[in-house]
Structures are given as structure tokens and as C-alpha cells.
């Protein structure tokens, strides 16, 4: 087997050929086993749709609302007015005017209040998914003035049909299929209105907006988790980063104009740990609105409410705005809108399949955090983090102090961070739509760290973050990216020499430690910290002090040393370290090249088998579709997929991918250590 030729296999065999293993050897064994995992060569990110079948089933529950003639006429007049005026101004209906149109579809009584309040949407949520940058408040205000003047008087509704039908369905669901409900709306006026109506019904209700303070959000979340109230009404931004796996009823009281926003709503409940067999997704639909006439058709076509559409996310982010512009074109008939939706949904699925095939044989490691280096675990330097929790706390604290912020420890594992306008601006430069490494998103981070009090409640402990739904500050967090950028611009990440006194639990002889960054490039790129130590008394290489130094750095447990040294001694020691590192570099490069070649052969064989299996499975599906007399366009989709897979297999056999490996080293620091 090609695995037996791998150096990871040989090293693992040597470690296992002992009577017992030290913690360090256990750590090394895990690392070698992970590297030898035959599935790792075709590793792909697992999506919720691909997880075991015992996960909760999504069951959409349409709540169809037929407005009264007066309600429908009011909405239609608003929609018609805006469409006509937008066309006169040469604009896309619904983009610069989306807020009034969406508010009207969301809640007519709230729309009346909006019109009375002179069309102020400034307090509504930031929504990077819904093209907020296109909003023109001044133009909207002018058009709303014209609309109100044209209407002369605003209607007075005796009955809110949408709410009444929603309430009737909600009360039937509560207690029969679930005990708690999460209701989503984009608009604060709608959220306040729903709270008022539901409280009058005797239900226990809480609400969360985007600007709900972090400590208040945490308190509401904990009370909801404990079952202290039945209904929580949220905006998307208000619920960012929170997990509601204990709740299995979700209500879309209004429908976002972007499917990924809907997916994020559902994802608050459809999470690992969801105990219910079914998640009920109640969609309040009003025929005659843009949401129902256009967007619900699209969402049904891409199976949004039954299955996760995470695989479409990169495509939707690029194309949704253009599609929305097309679908909102008033010149299109209903059939033309339906045809465009069908065409786009097929194209998206084809592209998603191509992207999925690409990711199958893409590098497992696409990039490594500037702080994340294979250097530590709980026992000894092995596979883990470059800086530990205390070190993260220290660099974050220094950064906050530098820019007029602060961090205060509330409990053993909970901290309150107060930011500043400078910190908020630096966060915004990362991009408001980014969510990697944060539960609440960069947009919310930038807002919560603008200097307001109470500040952002965080933890540096992953387990606490998971159990208490707190923001975790780890090496992947955007705040650390901002910190690292500041350190780089300040020149504080440059190589340097220093003297450190290590704690007694890390006993060392006085010695010079050279720390090097080893960066390997190839099929499995990685970063490692290498250390080499020369005893300044014997001038022999030693094992241990380098590990002790790195461990102390991770723990943040060290002091400045006043150890006396001679320059000539340090030069002699540094030369010995450089010779040792050069020899190690040569040896590790040979190992890397051998491993890289072996993995490349494994991947080639696995990729061939994968394509052959996909062709066989797709062919079986095609035959089934034909036997069921399905539409020709469906048959064409599967035939096209088979043709594409056959081409890929032919190309793979004819032109197997080349594989190269490199290993670069860079001196990071030389440190004189002692106790």
C-alpha cells in the first residue's frame, strides 16, 4: 500500500512499538493518524445537508393570507405608485424603494405608522444581504410625500387580516408540535406591533433588535433557553451568533429578498443538538405582494424551506442582486418571471455541482491564520495554537488600551470589552458582510465596539462559548486580525532578540533558544515553529528549553531576565543553532517531498474512483428519471452532468495534475532563557 511508504506511517509504527506512550507521543500519534487518514486526501467541508439522516426534518407550513379588498388595494396602490415613479426616474423598482414596499408587505398597521412618522427608516437593521447600499432616503422621502399627498387620507383598518390568521395558526402550533416559537421580522415597527398584539393575548413575549445591548441579549437568550417565556421575536441582526436548537418552530412573518438571509434564519434552529424530529417553518404569505409573487416562487424552486442551500451561498452572493433586478422588472409577465427563475435555478445547481467537484480535490488547508501555527497542545508542543488563551487576552488588552478601549473580567470566563470609534472603524475595514470566526458578524462587532456601554460580552474559552452562546475570541476571530494588522504596522512582529526568565515549573539551564518559522507548501501546506537550544555552559544542543519557552509564551507566564551573557558566547551558540536548523531543513525537505508524492498518487487514484462512482450513480438516476417519464429538461440536466463527469475523467487520466513541495524557513527570534 502507498500508505505504508509514507513517513507518517513509519513514525507512527515507531511510537506504537513501545510499552507505553507519553502525552507528547500520544499527541504525535494523533497527528500522524490524521495525516494518514485516507479520507483526508479527498476531504471536503461537510454541510448540514450531508450530515446523518437522524437530523431534524424541515417541514414548511404555509400560512396563506388573503387580504381584504381594502388592504390589498392599499398595498397595490403603494406598489403601483413606486413602480411607476421608479420607471420614470430610470431606476429598478424595489431597489431604492425596497424599504417602504417591504414594510407594507410585512405589516400594514406598521406601514401606516411609518407614513405618519415621515418615512424614517434610519433605525432599521443594517442588512448587507439586501442591497442596503442602494437605498436613497432622500428620494424615498420625496416619493412618499407624493404618495401620501396623492392618497389624501390614510386608511383605517378595522381588521389586520395577516395578523389574525397568523395568530390562529400560531396558537394551534403552540403546545401541539412545540413549546416555544422564534418569530423573525426585518422591521422594528413590525416587531413592536407583534409584541403588543401577542401580549394582549396573554402570551409571554420578548424581543431582540440589532441594537439590543450584548448583556441584555445574553439575559434574554438564557431566559428563553430556560423556558421562562414562549415567544421570542427577533430581527436577523438581533439573533446573529445565537443558537436556538432547543426551539423547533420558526415563523417568517415577512420574507427577506435574499434566500441566504432566509437560510440564516432557519439555521438558528437547524443546528447540531436540535432534539426535535421536525423543525416547523411557518411562512406567512400574502398573494399579490412582491414577496409572494416573485421571491416565494424562487425559494420554492431552489427547495429553500426543505433543505439547506449552503452549497449555493458563493453563487447567490455574486448573482442575487442582478437576478433581483431582473425579477423586479415590471415589463416581465408572470410566465416570464417563472421561466427566468427556472433558468437561474438550473444554472445555479450546475455551477454548485462544479464547485463541489472542485472543492473535493482542493487543498485541505486553504490558508493559515497569522497567529495559528502548529506549536502547542495541552501537554507539549505538538499540534495546536501559536498563542494560548492568556496570550490572546494580553495582546487584545494591549490593543484595546492603545486605542482607548478596555477589557474587564466579569466572571472567571466572561469578559466585557469596551471599544472606541477607532476600533470600530478598524473592524469595519474588514468588510461588514464577513462572518468567519465570529458568531455575530463583523457588522455587529463594529457596532458593539464603538465605545458604547455596556460593551461586548466575550469569552476566551471555547467550551464556555458553546455552552453559554457567548462570542469566542480565538485566533480566528476578526478582532485578532485587527490586532495582528496593528502589530505588523507597528513593526512589533519583526524578528528580535530577548532575554526571558521562565517559571520554575519549566526548569531550564541557561541557554540560547533559536525559534524558526517553517512554512511547507504542497498538497498539505502547514506552518510549524522549530526551536533549537544550546546550553551556554556546555555548548551542547539540548532538548526541552525550546519547548518550555514556547509553552511559557502560550501561557503568558514569563518575566524579563537580568542574566549576564558574553557576546562571543552567543555568537558561538547561534552558529551551532544555525547548523542544526540547516541540517533539519534538509532532512525535513526530503521527508516532505516523499510524503507529497505519496499523497498525490493516493489523491489521483481516489479522484478517479470518485468520478467513476458519480458517473455510475448519475446514470442510475437518469435511467430512473426516464422510466418515470419526467420532463425533458430534467433528463437533460442529468445527461449534461454525465457528459461533464466523463470529460473530467478523461482529462484526469490524460493530464494527471503535477505536484510540487517546498519548505522555507525563517528565523523568528533568538531568546536567552534561564530560571
Secondary structure by P-SEA (a helix, b strand, c coil): ccccccaaaaaaaaaaccccccaaaaaaaaaaaaaacccccccccccccccccccbbbbbbbbcccccaaaaaaaaaaaaaaaaaaaaacccccccaaaaaaaaaacaaaaaaaaaacccccccccccccccccccaaaaaaaaaaaaaaacbbbbbccaaaaaaaaaaaaaaccccccbbbbbbccaaaaaaaaaaaaaabbbbbbbcccccaaaaaaaaaaaaaccccbbbbccccccccccccccbbbcccccccaaaaaaaaaacccccccccbbbbbbbccccccccccaaaaaaaacccccccccaaaaaaacaaaaaaaaacccccaaaaaaaaaaaaaaaaaaaaaaaaaacccccccccccccccccccccccccccccaaaaaaaaaaaaaaaccccccccccbbbbbbcaaaaaaaaaacccccccccccaaaaaaaaccccccbbbbccaaaaaaacccccccccaaaaaaaaaaaaacccccccbbbbbcccccccbbbbbbbbbbbbccccbbbbbbbbbccccccccccaaaaaaaaaaacbbbbbcbbbbaaaaaaaaaaaaaaaaaaaaaaaaaaaaaaaaaaaaaaaaaaaaaaaaaaaaaaaaaaaaaacccaaaaaaaaaaaaaaaaaaaaaaaccbbbbbbbbbbbcccccccc
